[in-house]
Amino acid sequence: MLVKIFTDGGSRGNPGPAASGAVIQSAAGVTIAHVSKYLGKSTNNQAEYTAIIIGLKKAHELGATSVSMFMDSELACKQLNGVYRVKDPEIAKRFLEIKNLMHHFTRVTFTHVRREKNTQADAIVNRCLDAQHC
């Protein structure tokens, strides 16, 4: 089963209160699940990476075999596609966790999208931040 995952992470301040969110859709674009996580004090990049992790974990729970991942973090996308190196030790831990999670699927792709194409994931992050829990 192919799923599309739209992820976003955000912090109010950098670092500051942060949250991550992911929207899982069927191949046809129908939302089948979403997940979010309040992180406490964290950086925006850490929140972006955590969103990818929680999205992949949820897709695995749902039985997905192939994942097309979409994110508005150009940095995370380029790092996961091997264009940029990961230098930050905290991001490197999350990067490794993502690489390990990818073994659950036959295929995982990472695509950068503009913010206006990622509004559902952004809304989940903001709701989580407003509530300060998810």
C-alpha positions in Angstrom: 0.0 0.0 0.0 1.4 3.4 -1.0 0.8 6.4 1.3 1.7 10.0 1.0 2.9 11.7 4.2 3.0 15.5 4.6 5.1 16.5 7.6 5.8 19.8 9.4 7.6 20.9 12.5 7.7 24.2 14.2 9.0 26.1 17.2 8.0 29.4 18.6 11.5 30.8 19.1 14.5 28.8 18.0 14.8 27.0 20.3 11.4 27.4 21.9 8.2 25.5 22.5 8.0 23.0 19.5 5.8 20.5 18.0 5.7 18.1 15.0 2.9 16.8 12.9 2.2 14.4 10.0 -0.8 13.8 7.8 -1.0 10.4 6.1 -3.0 10.1 2.9 -3.9 7.2 0.6 -2.4 7.2 -2.9 -5.6 8.9 -4.0 -5.0 11.8 -1.6 -7.7 10.9 1.0 -6.5 11.6 4.6 -6.4 8.3 6.5 -4.6 9.4 9.7 -2.7 12.2 11.3 -0.3 12.3 14.2 1.3 15.1 16.3 3.7 15.4 19.2 4.5 18.2 21.5 8.3 18.4 22.0 8.8 21.1 24.7 11.8 23.3 24.1 13.4 22.3 20.8 14.7 23.8 17.5 12.7 24.1 14.3 15.0 21.6 12.6 14.6 19.0 15.4 10.8 19.4 15.1 11.0 18.9 11.3 12.9 15.7 11.7 10.7 14.5 14.5 7.7 15.0 12.2 9.2 12.7 9.7 9.9 10.1 12.3 6.4 10.1 13.7 4.9 10.0 10.2 7.0 7.0 9.2 6.1 5.2 12.4 2.4 5.8 11.9 2.6 4.7 8.2 4.3 1.4 9.4 1.5 0.9 12.0 -1.1 1.3 9.1 0.7 -1.3 7.0 2.1 1.0 4.4 4.7 -0.6 2.1 5.7 2.4 0.1 5.9 6.1 1.2 6.1 9.4 -0.7 7.0 12.0 1.9 6.4 15.7 1.4 7.8 18.4 3.5 8.4 22.2 3.4 11.8 21.9 5.1 14.2 22.2 2.2 17.1 21.5 4.5 15.7 18.2 5.8 14.7 17.1 2.3 18.2 17.8 0.9 19.9 16.1 3.8 17.7 13.0 3.5 18.3 12.8 -0.2 22.0 13.0 0.3 22.5 16.5 -1.2 23.6 18.1 2.1 25.6 16.5 4.9 24.2 16.4 8.4 26.5 18.2 10.8 24.4 18.8 13.9 24.7 15.9 16.4 21.1 16.1 17.5 19.9 16.1 13.9 22.3 13.2 13.1 20.5 11.0 15.7 17.1 11.7 14.1 18.6 11.2 10.6 19.8 7.8 11.6 16.4 6.9 13.2 14.8 7.8 9.9 17.2 5.7 7.9 16.5 2.8 10.2 12.7 3.3 9.8 13.0 3.3 6.1 13.9 -0.4 6.2 10.2 -1.1 7.0 9.2 0.0 3.5 10.1 -1.1 0.0 10.5 2.6 -1.1 10.6 6.0 0.6 11.0 9.2 -1.3 11.4 12.7 0.1 10.1 15.7 -1.8 10.2 19.4 -0.9 6.9 21.3 -1.3 6.1 25.0 -0.7 4.4 25.9 2.5 1.0 26.5 0.8 1.0 22.8 -0.3 1.6 21.7 3.3 -1.3 23.5 5.1 -2.8 20.4 6.9 0.5 19.4 8.6 1.1 23.0 9.5 -2.3 23.3 11.1 -1.7 20.2 13.2 1.6 21.6 14.4 -0.1 24.9 15.4 -3.0 23.2 17.2 -0.5 21.1 19.1 1.6 24.2 20.0 -1.5 26.1 21.1 -2.6 23.2 23.4 1.1 22.5 24.5 0.3 18.8 24.2 -1.0 16.5 21.5 
